[in-house]
Amino acid sequence: MSQTVFEQQKDELSNAGRYMAVIHNNDHTPYDLVLLTVMAATECSVEEAEIETWEAHHYGKAPIHFDTQAECERVAQVVGAIGVQTTVCPEWND
């Protein structure tokens, strides 16, 4: 019997892993600036950016993007440029 190609592709994808970019609340960056920057960095809708900004404001942090590590680091750099602390970490701790 031949080896299944699907399993090989699945293994390659699992090695890449998914990451998330997280924003952290602070007391000095204007709320509307965070909202607009999240929209610009992630290309999300105003509704999604409002939810994520609200979550960070009320709970202290919020995930704003899920993708490859490189893409999440790009998003974090854009948002970090306005003075918002960001972290990039694996989506799941396996």
PDB file of N, CA, C and O in Angstrom, chain B, residues numbered from 101:
ATOM      1  N   MET B 101       0.832  -1.180   0.000  1.00  0.00           N
ATOM      2  CA  MET B 101       0.000   0.000   0.000  1.00  0.00           C
ATOM      3  C   MET B 101       0.880   1.247   0.000  1.00  0.00           C
ATOM      4  O   MET B 101       1.996   1.241   0.520  1.00  0.00           O
ATOM      5  N   SER B 102       0.362   2.294  -0.584  1.00  0.00           N
ATOM      6  CA  SER B 102       1.113   3.545  -0.639  1.00  0.00           C
ATOM      7  C   SER B 102       0.806   4.402   0.590  1.00  0.00           C
ATOM      8  O   SER B 102      -0.227   4.255   1.242  1.00  0.00           O
ATOM      9  N   GLN B 103       1.728   5.282   0.869  1.00  0.00           N
ATOM     10  CA  GLN B 103       1.549   6.195   1.995  1.00  0.00           C
ATOM     11  C   GLN B 103       0.551   7.292   1.619  1.00  0.00           C
ATOM     12  O   GLN B 103       0.545   7.769   0.485  1.00  0.00           O
ATOM     13  N   THR B 104      -0.280   7.682   2.563  1.00  0.00           N
ATOM     14  CA  THR B 104      -1.296   8.698   2.311  1.00  0.00           C
ATOM     15  C   THR B 104      -0.661  10.081   2.275  1.00  0.00           C
ATOM     16  O   THR B 104       0.035  10.473   3.212  1.00  0.00           O
ATOM     17  N   VAL B 105      -0.898  10.813   1.204  1.00  0.00           N
ATOM     18  CA  VAL B 105      -0.346  12.154   1.039  1.00  0.00           C
ATOM     19  C   VAL B 105      -0.975  13.117   2.032  1.00  0.00           C
ATOM     20  O   VAL B 105      -0.307  14.029   2.520  1.00  0.00           O
ATOM     21  N   PHE B 106      -2.255  12.924   2.336  1.00  0.00           N
ATOM     22  CA  PHE B 106      -2.958  13.812   3.266  1.00  0.00           C
ATOM     23  C   PHE B 106      -2.262  13.860   4.616  1.00  0.00           C
ATOM     24  O   PHE B 106      -2.110  14.938   5.191  1.00  0.00           O
ATOM     25  N   GLU B 107      -1.842  12.734   5.124  1.00  0.00           N
ATOM     26  CA  GLU B 107      -1.171  12.688   6.416  1.00  0.00           C
ATOM     27  C   GLU B 107       0.133  13.469   6.378  1.00  0.00           C
ATOM     28  O   GLU B 107       0.474  14.157   7.340  1.00  0.00           O
ATOM     29  N   GLN B 108       0.855  13.371   5.289  1.00  0.00           N
ATOM     30  CA  GLN B 108       2.106  14.088   5.153  1.00  0.00           C
ATOM     31  C   GLN B 108       1.849  15.597   5.157  1.00  0.00           C
ATOM     32  O   GLN B 108       2.581  16.347   5.801  1.00  0.00           O
ATOM     33  N   GLN B 109       0.828  16.037   4.453  1.00  0.00           N
ATOM     34  CA  GLN B 109       0.499  17.454   4.433  1.00  0.00           C
ATOM     35  C   GLN B 109       0.050  17.920   5.812  1.00  0.00           C
ATOM     36  O   GLN B 109       0.396  19.022   6.239  1.00  0.00           O
ATOM     37  N   LYS B 110      -0.704  17.103   6.497  1.00  0.00           N
ATOM     38  CA  LYS B 110      -1.167  17.456   7.833  1.00  0.00           C
ATOM     39  C   LYS B 110       0.023  17.656   8.761  1.00  0.00           C
ATOM     40  O   LYS B 110       0.044  18.612   9.536  1.00  0.00           O
ATOM     41  N   ASP B 111       1.018  16.768   8.696  1.00  0.00           N
ATOM     42  CA  ASP B 111       2.206  16.904   9.523  1.00  0.00           C
ATOM     43  C   ASP B 111       2.953  18.200   9.214  1.00  0.00           C
ATOM     44  O   ASP B 111       3.426  18.879  10.126  1.00  0.00           O
ATOM     45  N   GLU B 112       3.057  18.543   7.934  1.00  0.00           N
ATOM     46  CA  GLU B 112       3.745  19.769   7.554  1.00  0.00           C
ATOM     47  C   GLU B 112       3.015  20.992   8.100  1.00  0.00           C
ATOM     48  O   GLU B 112       3.658  21.941   8.549  1.00  0.00           O
ATOM     49  N   LEU B 113       1.695  20.985   8.069  1.00  0.00           N
ATOM     50  CA  LEU B 113       0.924  22.110   8.586  1.00  0.00           C
ATOM     51  C   LEU B 113       1.043  22.215  10.100  1.00  0.00           C
ATOM     52  O   LEU B 113       1.149  23.318  10.637  1.00  0.00           O
ATOM     53  N   SER B 114       1.026  21.088  10.789  1.00  0.00           N
ATOM     54  CA  SER B 114       1.090  21.136  12.242  1.00  0.00           C
ATOM     55  C   SER B 114       2.446  21.639  12.717  1.00  0.00           C
ATOM     56  O   SER B 114       2.540  22.224  13.796  1.00  0.00           O
ATOM     57  N   ASN B 115       3.492  21.422  11.935  1.00  0.00           N
ATOM     58  CA  ASN B 115       4.805  21.930  12.310  1.00  0.00           C
ATOM     59  C   ASN B 115       4.866  23.448  12.211  1.00  0.00           C
ATOM     60  O   ASN B 115       5.610  24.091  12.951  1.00  0.00           O
ATOM     61  N   ALA B 116       4.090  24.021  11.305  1.00  0.00           N
ATOM     62  CA  ALA B 116       4.099  25.468  11.135  1.00  0.00           C
ATOM     63  C   ALA B 116       3.467  26.142  12.351  1.00  0.00           C
ATOM     64  O   ALA B 116       3.972  27.168  12.806  1.00  0.00           O
ATOM     65  N   GLY B 117       2.391  25.600  12.880  1.00  0.00           N
ATOM     66  CA  GLY B 117       1.712  26.151  14.048  1.00  0.00           C
ATOM     67  C   GLY B 117       0.998  27.450  13.751  1.00  0.00           C
ATOM     68  O   GLY B 117       1.357  28.185  12.831  1.00  0.00           O
ATOM     69  N   ARG B 118      -0.013  27.716  14.543  1.00  0.00           N
ATOM     70  CA  ARG B 118      -0.724  28.992  14.425  1.00  0.00           C
ATOM     71  C   ARG B 118      -0.371  29.834  15.638  1.00  0.00           C
ATOM     72  O   ARG B 118      -0.233  29.331  16.753  1.00  0.00           O
ATOM     73  N   TYR B 119      -0.232  31.100  15.395  1.00  0.00           N
ATOM     74  CA  TYR B 119       0.114  32.049  16.446  1.00  0.00           C
ATOM     75  C   TYR B 119      -0.992  33.074  16.596  1.00  0.00           C
ATOM     76  O   TYR B 119      -1.890  33.171  15.760  1.00  0.00           O
ATOM     77  N   MET B 120      -0.913  33.841  17.680  1.00  0.00           N
ATOM     78  CA  MET B 120      -1.861  34.931  17.863  1.00  0.00           C
ATOM     79  C   MET B 120      -1.122  36.172  18.336  1.00  0.00           C
ATOM     80  O   MET B 120      -0.153  36.100  19.091  1.00  0.00           O
ATOM     81  N   ALA B 121      -1.611  37.308  17.867  1.00  0.00           N
ATOM     82  CA  ALA B 121      -1.126  38.603  18.332  1.00  0.00           C
ATOM     83  C   ALA B 121      -2.128  39.098  19.370  1.00  0.00           C
ATOM     84  O   ALA B 121      -3.338  39.081  19.140  1.00  0.00           O
ATOM     85  N   VAL B 122      -1.614  39.537  20.506  1.00  0.00           N
ATOM     86  CA  VAL B 122      -2.449  39.966  21.628  1.00  0.00           C
ATOM     87  C   VAL B 122      -2.097  41.411  21.975  1.00  0.00           C
ATOM     88  O   VAL B 122      -0.923  41.774  22.040  1.00  0.00           O
ATOM     89  N   ILE B 123      -3.125  42.232  22.199  1.00  0.00           N
ATOM     90  CA  ILE B 123      -2.896  43.598  22.677  1.00  0.00           C
ATOM     91  C   ILE B 123      -3.199  43.661  24.168  1.00  0.00           C
ATOM     92  O   ILE B 123      -4.029  42.912  24.684  1.00  0.00           O
ATOM     93  N   HIS B 124      -2.502  44.580  24.856  1.00  0.00           N
ATOM     94  CA  HIS B 124      -2.679  44.762  26.294  1.00  0.00           C
ATOM     95  C   HIS B 124      -3.139  46.189  26.560  1.00  0.00           C
ATOM     96  O   HIS B 124      -2.651  47.133  25.939  1.00  0.00           O
ATOM     97  N   ASN B 125      -4.067  46.337  27.471  1.00  0.00           N
ATOM     98  CA  ASN B 125      -4.620  47.650  27.797  1.00  0.00           C
ATOM     99  C   ASN B 125      -3.568  48.533  28.465  1.00  0.00           C
ATOM    100  O   ASN B 125      -2.682  48.043  29.166  1.00  0.00           O
ATOM    101  N   ASN B 126      -3.680  49.835  28.239  1.00  0.00           N
ATOM    102  CA  ASN B 126      -2.880  50.807  28.978  1.00  0.00           C
ATOM    103  C   ASN B 126      -3.741  52.043  29.228  1.00  0.00           C
ATOM    104  O   ASN B 126      -4.854  52.156  28.713  1.00  0.00           O
ATOM    105  N   ASP B 127      -3.212  52.959  30.019  1.00  0.00           N
ATOM    106  CA  ASP B 127      -3.992  54.144  30.395  1.00  0.00           C
ATOM    107  C   ASP B 127      -3.653  55.381  29.575  1.00  0.00           C
ATOM    108  O   ASP B 127      -4.162  56.462  29.868  1.00  0.00           O
ATOM    109  N   HIS B 128      -2.806  55.253  28.554  1.00  0.00           N
ATOM    110  CA  HIS B 128      -2.395  56.454  27.844  1.00  0.00           C
ATOM    111  C   HIS B 128      -2.694  56.472  26.345  1.00  0.00           C
ATOM    112  O   HIS B 128      -2.685  57.549  25.750  1.00  0.00           O
ATOM    113  N   THR B 129      -2.955  55.342  25.717  1.00  0.00           N
ATOM    114  CA  THR B 129      -3.251  55.339  24.282  1.00  0.00           C
ATOM    115  C   THR B 129      -4.755  55.519  24.083  1.00  0.00           C
ATOM    116  O   THR B 129      -5.538  54.744  24.632  1.00  0.00           O
ATOM    117  N   PRO B 130      -5.175  56.518  23.314  1.00  0.00           N
ATOM    118  CA  PRO B 130      -6.614  56.747  23.109  1.00  0.00           C
ATOM    119  C   PRO B 130      -7.320  55.521  22.513  1.00  0.00           C
ATOM    120  O   PRO B 130      -6.817  54.868  21.598  1.00  0.00           O
ATOM    121  N   TYR B 131      -8.480  55.244  23.056  1.00  0.00           N
ATOM    122  CA  TYR B 131      -9.293  54.097  22.652  1.00  0.00           C
ATOM    123  C   TYR B 131      -9.518  54.080  21.142  1.00  0.00           C
ATOM    124  O   TYR B 131      -9.326  53.049  20.497  1.00  0.00           O
ATOM    125  N   ASP B 132      -9.923  55.216  20.578  1.00  0.00           N
ATOM    126  CA  ASP B 132     -10.212  55.276  19.140  1.00  0.00           C
ATOM    127  C   ASP B 132      -8.972  55.031  18.293  1.00  0.00           C
ATOM    128  O   ASP B 132      -9.068  54.456  17.209  1.00  0.00           O
ATOM    129  N   LEU B 133      -7.804  55.463  18.777  1.00  0.00           N
ATOM    130  CA  LEU B 133      -6.562  55.210  18.045  1.00  0.00           C
ATOM    131  C   LEU B 133      -6.255  53.716  18.020  1.00  0.00           C
ATOM    132  O   LEU B 133      -5.826  53.186  16.994  1.00  0.00           O
ATOM    133  N   VAL B 134      -6.473  53.039  19.138  1.00  0.00           N
ATOM    134  CA  VAL B 134      -6.267  51.586  19.178  1.00  0.00           C
ATOM    135  C   VAL B 134      -7.206  50.910  18.185  1.00  0.00           C
ATOM    136  O   VAL B 134      -6.781  50.053  17.410  1.00  0.00           O
ATOM    137  N   LEU B 135      -8.466  51.289  18.207  1.00  0.00           N
ATOM    138  CA  LEU B 135      -9.464  50.697  17.314  1.00  0.00           C
ATOM    139  C   LEU B 135      -9.055  50.866  15.848  1.00  0.00           C
ATOM    140  O   LEU B 135      -9.077  49.900  15.086  1.00  0.00           O
ATOM    141  N   LEU B 136      -8.688  52.069  15.457  1.00  0.00           N
ATOM    142  CA  LEU B 136      -8.306  52.325  14.064  1.00  0.00           C
ATOM    143  C   LEU B 136      -7.027  51.588  13.678  1.00  0.00           C
ATOM    144  O   LEU B 136      -6.894  51.119  12.547  1.00  0.00           O
ATOM    145  N   THR B 137      -6.094  51.486  14.612  1.00  0.00           N
ATOM    146  CA  THR B 137      -4.834  50.799  14.322  1.00  0.00           C
ATOM    147  C   THR B 137      -5.039  49.294  14.206  1.00  0.00           C
ATOM    148  O   THR B 137      -4.421  48.650  13.359  1.00  0.00           O
ATOM    149  N   VAL B 138      -5.889  48.732  15.037  1.00  0.00           N
ATOM    150  CA  VAL B 138      -6.217  47.302  14.919  1.00  0.00           C
ATOM    151  C   VAL B 138      -6.841  47.032  13.553  1.00  0.00           C
ATOM    152  O   VAL B 138      -6.507  46.043  12.899  1.00  0.00           O
ATOM    153  N   MET B 139      -7.735  47.900  13.128  1.00  0.00           N
ATOM    154  CA  MET B 139      -8.353  47.740  11.803  1.00  0.00           C
ATOM    155  C   MET B 139      -7.300  47.794  10.696  1.00  0.00           C
ATOM    156  O   MET B 139      -7.316  46.975   9.777  1.00  0.00           O
ATOM    157  N   ALA B 140      -6.398  48.747  10.786  1.00  0.00           N
ATOM    158  CA  ALA B 140      -5.369  48.902   9.754  1.00  0.00           C
ATOM    159  C   ALA B 140      -4.396  47.724   9.749  1.00  0.00           C
ATOM    160  O   ALA B 140      -4.010  47.238   8.686  1.00  0.00           O
ATOM    161  N   ALA B 141      -4.005  47.272  10.928  1.00  0.00           N
ATOM    162  CA  ALA B 141      -3.009  46.205  11.029  1.00  0.00           C
ATOM    163  C   ALA B 141      -3.551  44.848  10.605  1.00  0.00           C
ATOM    164  O   ALA B 141      -2.833  44.043  10.012  1.00  0.00           O
ATOM    165  N   THR B 142      -4.826  44.595  10.911  1.00  0.00           N
ATOM    166  CA  THR B 142      -5.392  43.262  10.663  1.00  0.00           C
ATOM    167  C   THR B 142      -6.351  43.209   9.488  1.00  0.00           C
ATOM    168  O   THR B 142      -6.774  42.130   9.072  1.00  0.00           O
ATOM    169  N   GLU B 143      -6.693  44.376   8.951  1.00  0.00           N
ATOM    170  CA  GLU B 143      -7.667  44.474   7.856  1.00  0.00           C
ATOM    171  C   GLU B 143      -9.028  43.883   8.244  1.00  0.00           C
ATOM    172  O   GLU B 143      -9.720  43.287   7.419  1.00  0.00           O
ATOM    173  N   CYS B 144      -9.392  44.063   9.512  1.00  0.00           N
ATOM    174  CA  CYS B 144     -10.682  43.560   9.989  1.00  0.00           C
ATOM    175  C   CYS B 144     -11.736  44.656   9.881  1.00  0.00           C
ATOM    176  O   CYS B 144     -11.429  45.811   9.584  1.00  0.00           O
ATOM    177  N   SER B 145     -12.968  44.272  10.126  1.00  0.00           N
ATOM    178  CA  SER B 145     -14.085  45.217  10.086  1.00  0.00           C
ATOM    179  C   SER B 145     -14.079  46.087  11.337  1.00  0.00           C
ATOM    180  O   SER B 145     -13.427  45.766  12.330  1.00  0.00           O
ATOM    181  N   VAL B 146     -14.807  47.181  11.273  1.00  0.00           N
ATOM    182  CA  VAL B 146     -14.930  48.051  12.435  1.00  0.00           C
ATOM    183  C   VAL B 146     -15.599  47.300  13.586  1.00  0.00           C
ATOM    184  O   VAL B 146     -15.255  47.513  14.748  1.00  0.00           O
ATOM    185  N   GLU B 147     -16.542  46.432  13.273  1.00  0.00           N
ATOM    186  CA  GLU B 147     -17.235  45.664  14.317  1.00  0.00           C
ATOM    187  C   GLU B 147     -16.267  44.749  15.059  1.00  0.00           C
ATOM    188  O   GLU B 147     -16.297  44.673  16.287  1.00  0.00           O
ATOM    189  N   GLU B 148     -15.411  44.059  14.316  1.00  0.00           N
ATOM    190  CA  GLU B 148     -14.450  43.158  14.958  1.00  0.00           C
ATOM    191  C   GLU B 148     -13.444  43.954  15.786  1.00  0.00           C
ATOM    192  O   GLU B 148     -13.120  43.568  16.909  1.00  0.00           O
ATOM    193  N   ALA B 149     -12.954  45.051  15.242  1.00  0.00           N
ATOM    194  CA  ALA B 149     -11.993  45.885  15.972  1.00  0.00           C
ATOM    195  C   ALA B 149     -12.616  46.453  17.243  1.00  0.00           C
ATOM    196  O   ALA B 149     -11.942  46.555  18.268  1.00  0.00           O
ATOM    197  N   GLU B 150     -13.896  46.825  17.188  1.00  0.00           N
ATOM    198  CA  GLU B 150     -14.584  47.333  18.377  1.00  0.00           C
ATOM    199  C   GLU B 150     -14.650  46.268  19.467  1.00  0.00           C
ATOM    200  O   GLU B 150     -14.408  46.558  20.638  1.00  0.00           O
ATOM    201  N   ILE B 151     -14.973  45.051  19.085  1.00  0.00           N
ATOM    202  CA  ILE B 151     -15.057  43.953  20.059  1.00  0.00           C
ATOM    203  C   ILE B 151     -13.697  43.708  20.700  1.00  0.00           C
ATOM    204  O   ILE B 151     -13.596  43.580  21.920  1.00  0.00           O
ATOM    205  N   GLU B 152     -12.654  43.642  19.882  1.00  0.00           N
ATOM    206  CA  GLU B 152     -11.314  43.345  20.400  1.00  0.00           C
ATOM    207  C   GLU B 152     -10.779  44.484  21.268  1.00  0.00           C
ATOM    208  O   GLU B 152     -10.150  44.237  22.297  1.00  0.00           O
ATOM    209  N   THR B 153     -11.024  45.718  20.861  1.00  0.00           N
ATOM    210  CA  THR B 153     -10.574  46.867  21.649  1.00  0.00           C
ATOM    211  C   THR B 153     -11.334  46.934  22.973  1.00  0.00           C
ATOM    212  O   THR B 153     -10.741  47.203  24.017  1.00  0.00           O
ATOM    213  N   TRP B 154     -12.634  46.693  22.933  1.00  0.00           N
ATOM    214  CA  TRP B 154     -13.444  46.665  24.151  1.00  0.00           C
ATOM    215  C   TRP B 154     -12.932  45.580  25.101  1.00  0.00           C
ATOM    216  O   TRP B 154     -12.793  45.809  26.303  1.00  0.00           O
ATOM    217  N   GLU B 155     -12.655  44.405  24.549  1.00  0.00           N
ATOM    218  CA  GLU B 155     -12.174  43.290  25.369  1.00  0.00           C
ATOM    219  C   GLU B 155     -10.854  43.645  26.055  1.00  0.00           C
ATOM    220  O   GLU B 155     -10.685  43.375  27.244  1.00  0.00           O
ATOM    221  N   ALA B 156      -9.928  44.242  25.323  1.00  0.00           N
ATOM    222  CA  ALA B 156      -8.649  44.640  25.924  1.00  0.00           C
ATOM    223  C   ALA B 156      -8.867  45.703  27.003  1.00  0.00           C
ATOM    224  O   ALA B 156      -8.232  45.661  28.056  1.00  0.00           O
ATOM    225  N   HIS B 157      -9.749  46.637  26.742  1.00  0.00           N
ATOM    226  CA  HIS B 157     -10.028  47.719  27.689  1.00  0.00           C
ATOM    227  C   HIS B 157     -10.635  47.186  28.990  1.00  0.00           C
ATOM    228  O   HIS B 157     -10.285  47.649  30.075  1.00  0.00           O
ATOM    229  N   HIS B 158     -11.532  46.226  28.880  1.00  0.00           N
ATOM    230  CA  HIS B 158     -12.239  45.719  30.060  1.00  0.00           C
ATOM    231  C   HIS B 158     -11.569  44.526  30.736  1.00  0.00           C
ATOM    232  O   HIS B 158     -11.701  44.361  31.948  1.00  0.00           O
ATOM    233  N   TYR B 159     -10.864  43.700  29.990  1.00  0.00           N
ATOM    234  CA  TYR B 159     -10.249  42.499  30.559  1.00  0.00           C
ATOM    235  C   TYR B 159      -8.727  42.574  30.630  1.00  0.00           C
ATOM    236  O   TYR B 159      -8.085  41.665  31.158  1.00  0.00           O
ATOM    237  N   GLY B 160      -8.146  43.650  30.102  1.00  0.00           N
ATOM    238  CA  GLY B 160      -6.702  43.821  30.201  1.00  0.00           C
ATOM    239  C   GLY B 160      -5.913  43.355  28.995  1.00  0.00           C
ATOM    240  O   GLY B 160      -4.788  43.805  28.777  1.00  0.00           O
ATOM    241  N   LYS B 161      -6.491  42.460  28.210  1.00  0.00           N
ATOM    242  CA  LYS B 161      -5.819  41.993  26.995  1.00  0.00           C
ATOM    243  C   LYS B 161      -6.841  41.344  26.077  1.00  0.00           C
ATOM    244  O   LYS B 161      -7.930  40.955  26.500  1.00  0.00           O
ATOM    245  N   ALA B 162      -6.456  41.236  24.793  1.00  0.00           N
ATOM    246  CA  ALA B 162      -7.358  40.615  23.821  1.00  0.00           C
ATOM    247  C   ALA B 162      -6.562  40.127  22.617  1.00  0.00           C
ATOM    248  O   ALA B 162      -5.684  40.834  22.122  1.00  0.00           O
ATOM    249  N   PRO B 163      -6.865  38.918  22.146  1.00  0.00           N
ATOM    250  CA  PRO B 163      -6.251  38.471  20.891  1.00  0.00           C
ATOM    251  C   PRO B 163      -6.868  39.251  19.735  1.00  0.00           C
ATOM    252  O   PRO B 163      -8.084  39.439  19.682  1.00  0.00           O
ATOM    253  N   ILE B 164      -6.020  39.706  18.805  1.00  0.00           N
ATOM    254  CA  ILE B 164      -6.538  40.492  17.680  1.00  0.00           C
ATOM    255  C   ILE B 164      -6.276  39.847  16.330  1.00  0.00           C
ATOM    256  O   ILE B 164      -6.863  40.257  15.328  1.00  0.00           O
ATOM    257  N   HIS B 165      -5.395  38.834  16.283  1.00  0.00           N
ATOM    258  CA  HIS B 165      -5.072  38.233  14.987  1.00  0.00           C
ATOM    259  C   HIS B 165      -4.534  36.827  15.195  1.00  0.00           C
ATOM    260  O   HIS B 165      -3.779  36.574  16.134  1.00  0.00           O
ATOM    261  N   PHE B 166      -4.927  35.915  14.315  1.00  0.00           N
ATOM    262  CA  PHE B 166      -4.459  34.532  14.331  1.00  0.00           C
ATOM    263  C   PHE B 166      -3.895  34.208  12.958  1.00  0.00           C
ATOM    264  O   PHE B 166      -4.594  34.329  11.952  1.00  0.00           O
ATOM    265  N   ASP B 167      -2.621  33.793  12.911  1.00  0.00           N
ATOM    266  CA  ASP B 167      -1.979  33.528  11.620  1.00  0.00           C
ATOM    267  C   ASP B 167      -0.619  32.894  11.889  1.00  0.00           C
ATOM    268  O   ASP B 167      -0.395  32.309  12.948  1.00  0.00           O
ATOM    269  N   THR B 168       0.278  33.015  10.928  1.00  0.00           N
ATOM    270  CA  THR B 168       1.642  32.530  11.118  1.00  0.00           C
ATOM    271  C   THR B 168       2.362  33.430  12.117  1.00  0.00           C
ATOM    272  O   THR B 168       1.912  34.537  12.409  1.00  0.00           O
ATOM    273  N   GLN B 169       3.472  32.946  12.629  1.00  0.00           N
ATOM    274  CA  GLN B 169       4.242  33.751  13.569  1.00  0.00           C
ATOM    275  C   GLN B 169       4.709  35.054  12.920  1.00  0.00           C
ATOM    276  O   GLN B 169       4.632  36.116  13.538  1.00  0.00           O
ATOM    277  N   ALA B 170       5.188  34.980  11.687  1.00  0.00           N
ATOM    278  CA  ALA B 170       5.683  36.176  11.000  1.00  0.00           C
ATOM    279  C   ALA B 170       4.572  37.212  10.806  1.00  0.00           C
ATOM    280  O   ALA B 170       4.794  38.404  11.016  1.00  0.00           O
ATOM    281  N   GLU B 171       3.390  36.765  10.409  1.00  0.00           N
ATOM    282  CA  GLU B 171       2.279  37.699  10.197  1.00  0.00           C
ATOM    283  C   GLU B 171       1.820  38.310  11.519  1.00  0.00           C
ATOM    284  O   GLU B 171       1.513  39.501  11.575  1.00  0.00           O
ATOM    285  N   CYS B 172       1.769  37.514  12.574  1.00  0.00           N
ATOM    286  CA  CYS B 172       1.380  38.049  13.884  1.00  0.00           C
ATOM    287  C   CYS B 172       2.416  39.045  14.398  1.00  0.00           C
ATOM    288  O   CYS B 172       2.055  40.041  15.025  1.00  0.00           O
ATOM    289  N   GLU B 173       3.689  38.789  14.142  1.00  0.00           N
ATOM    290  CA  GLU B 173       4.728  39.737  14.544  1.00  0.00           C
ATOM    291  C   GLU B 173       4.603  41.043  13.763  1.00  0.00           C
ATOM    292  O   GLU B 173       4.858  42.115  14.313  1.00  0.00           O
ATOM    293  N   ARG B 174       4.213  40.969  12.487  1.00  0.00           N
ATOM    294  CA  ARG B 174       3.994  42.179  11.691  1.00  0.00           C
ATOM    295  C   ARG B 174       2.849  42.997  12.286  1.00  0.00           C
ATOM    296  O   ARG B 174       2.967  44.210  12.461  1.00  0.00           O
ATOM    297  N   VAL B 175       1.742  42.321  12.595  1.00  0.00           N
ATOM    298  CA  VAL B 175       0.584  42.990  13.198  1.00  0.00           C
ATOM    299  C   VAL B 175       0.978  43.616  14.537  1.00  0.00           C
ATOM    300  O   VAL B 175       0.621  44.761  14.817  1.00  0.00           O
ATOM    301  N   ALA B 176       1.704  42.877  15.354  1.00  0.00           N
ATOM    302  CA  ALA B 176       2.126  43.382  16.664  1.00  0.00           C
ATOM    303  C   ALA B 176       3.027  44.606  16.523  1.00  0.00           C
ATOM    304  O   ALA B 176       2.948  45.529  17.334  1.00  0.00           O
ATOM    305  N   GLN B 177       3.871  44.621  15.515  1.00  0.00           N
ATOM    306  CA  GLN B 177       4.755  45.763  15.297  1.00  0.00           C
ATOM    307  C   GLN B 177       3.950  47.012  14.931  1.00  0.00           C
ATOM    308  O   GLN B 177       4.244  48.105  15.416  1.00  0.00           O
ATOM    309  N   VAL B 178       2.945  46.855  14.084  1.00  0.00           N
ATOM    310  CA  VAL B 178       2.105  47.992  13.688  1.00  0.00           C
ATOM    311  C   VAL B 178       1.371  48.555  14.903  1.00  0.00           C
ATOM    312  O   VAL B 178       1.374  49.766  15.125  1.00  0.00           O
ATOM    313  N   VAL B 179       0.750  47.689  15.681  1.00  0.00           N
ATOM    314  CA  VAL B 179      -0.002  48.152  16.853  1.00  0.00           C
ATOM    315  C   VAL B 179       0.950  48.681  17.928  1.00  0.00           C
ATOM    316  O   VAL B 179       0.637  49.655  18.612  1.00  0.00           O
ATOM    317  N   GLY B 180       2.091  48.049  18.072  1.00  0.00           N
ATOM    318  CA  GLY B 180       3.071  48.507  19.050  1.00  0.00           C
ATOM    319  C   GLY B 180       3.614  49.895  18.758  1.00  0.00           C
ATOM    320  O   GLY B 180       4.067  50.592  19.666  1.00  0.00           O
ATOM    321  N   ALA B 181       3.570  50.297  17.504  1.00  0.00           N
ATOM    322  CA  ALA B 181       4.087  51.611  17.108  1.00  0.00           C
ATOM    323  C   ALA B 181       3.297  52.769  17.720  1.00  0.00           C
ATOM    324  O   ALA B 181       3.792  53.895  17.769  1.00  0.00           O
ATOM    325  N   ILE B 182       2.078  52.504  18.186  1.00  0.00           N
ATOM    326  CA  ILE B 182       1.279  53.569  18.819  1.00  0.00           C
ATOM    327  C   ILE B 182       1.377  53.512  20.345  1.00  0.00           C
ATOM    328  O   ILE B 182       0.657  54.228  21.041  1.00  0.00           O
ATOM    329  N   GLY B 183       2.262  52.668  20.863  1.00  0.00           N
ATOM    330  CA  GLY B 183       2.478  52.601  22.303  1.00  0.00           C
ATOM    331  C   GLY B 183       1.695  51.535  23.032  1.00  0.00           C
ATOM    332  O   GLY B 183       1.673  51.517  24.262  1.00  0.00           O
ATOM    333  N   VAL B 184       1.052  50.645  22.295  1.00  0.00           N
ATOM    334  CA  VAL B 184       0.289  49.556  22.914  1.00  0.00           C
ATOM    335  C   VAL B 184       1.199  48.340  23.050  1.00  0.00           C
ATOM    336  O   VAL B 184       1.824  47.915  22.078  1.00  0.00           O
ATOM    337  N   GLN B 185       1.272  47.781  24.256  1.00  0.00           N
ATOM    338  CA  GLN B 185       2.056  46.566  24.456  1.00  0.00           C
ATOM    339  C   GLN B 185       1.385  45.421  23.715  1.00  0.00           C
ATOM    340  O   GLN B 185       0.166  45.266  23.773  1.00  0.00           O
ATOM    341  N   THR B 186       2.178  44.624  23.021  1.00  0.00           N
ATOM    342  CA  THR B 186       1.664  43.469  22.294  1.00  0.00           C
ATOM    343  C   THR B 186       2.513  42.258  22.616  1.00  0.00           C
ATOM    344  O   THR B 186       3.683  42.381  22.977  1.00  0.00           O
ATOM    345  N   THR B 187       1.917  41.092  22.482  1.00  0.00           N
ATOM    346  CA  THR B 187       2.667  39.845  22.577  1.00  0.00           C
ATOM    347  C   THR B 187       2.248  38.947  21.426  1.00  0.00           C
ATOM    348  O   THR B 187       1.124  39.026  20.932  1.00  0.00           O
ATOM    349  N   VAL B 188       3.163  38.100  21.013  1.00  0.00           N
ATOM    350  CA  VAL B 188       2.888  37.084  20.000  1.00  0.00           C
ATOM    351  C   VAL B 188       3.225  35.748  20.633  1.00  0.00           C
ATOM    352  O   VAL B 188       4.325  35.557  21.151  1.00  0.00           O
ATOM    353  N   CYS B 189       2.277  34.827  20.589  1.00  0.00           N
ATOM    354  CA  CYS B 189       2.482  33.524  21.209  1.00  0.00           C
ATOM    355  C   CYS B 189       1.718  32.463  20.423  1.00  0.00           C
ATOM    356  O   CYS B 189       0.828  32.787  19.636  1.00  0.00           O
ATOM    357  N   PRO B 190       2.067  31.189  20.639  1.00  0.00           N
ATOM    358  CA  PRO B 190       1.302  30.134  19.966  1.00  0.00           C
ATOM    359  C   PRO B 190      -0.168  30.206  20.363  1.00  0.00           C
ATOM    360  O   PRO B 190      -0.504  30.545  21.497  1.00  0.00           O
ATOM    361  N   GLU B 191      -1.035  29.880  19.408  1.00  0.00           N
ATOM    362  CA  GLU B 191      -2.472  29.902  19.690  1.00  0.00           C
ATOM    363  C   GLU B 191      -2.819  28.900  20.784  1.00  0.00           C
ATOM    364  O   GLU B 191      -3.633  29.186  21.661  1.00  0.00           O
ATOM    365  N   TRP B 192      -2.208  27.744  20.731  1.00  0.00           N
ATOM    366  CA  TRP B 192      -2.453  26.691  21.717  1.00  0.00           C
ATOM    367  C   TRP B 192      -1.125  26.256  22.301  1.00  0.00           C
ATOM    368  O   TRP B 192      -0.133  26.155  21.580  1.00  0.00           O
ATOM    369  N   ASN B 193      -1.096  26.000  23.584  1.00  0.00           N
ATOM    370  CA  ASN B 193       0.093  25.446  24.228  1.00  0.00           C
ATOM    371  C   ASN B 193      -0.045  23.937  24.257  1.00  0.00           C
ATOM    372  O   ASN B 193      -0.629  23.365  25.177  1.00  0.00           O
ATOM    373  N   ASP B 194       0.506  23.304  23.228  1.00  0.00           N
ATOM    374  CA  ASP B 194       0.384  21.838  23.126  1.00  0.00           C
ATOM    375  C   ASP B 194       1.427  21.130  23.937  1.00  0.00           C
ATOM    376  O   ASP B 194       1.462  19.900  23.959  1.00  0.00           O
TER     377      ASP B 194
END
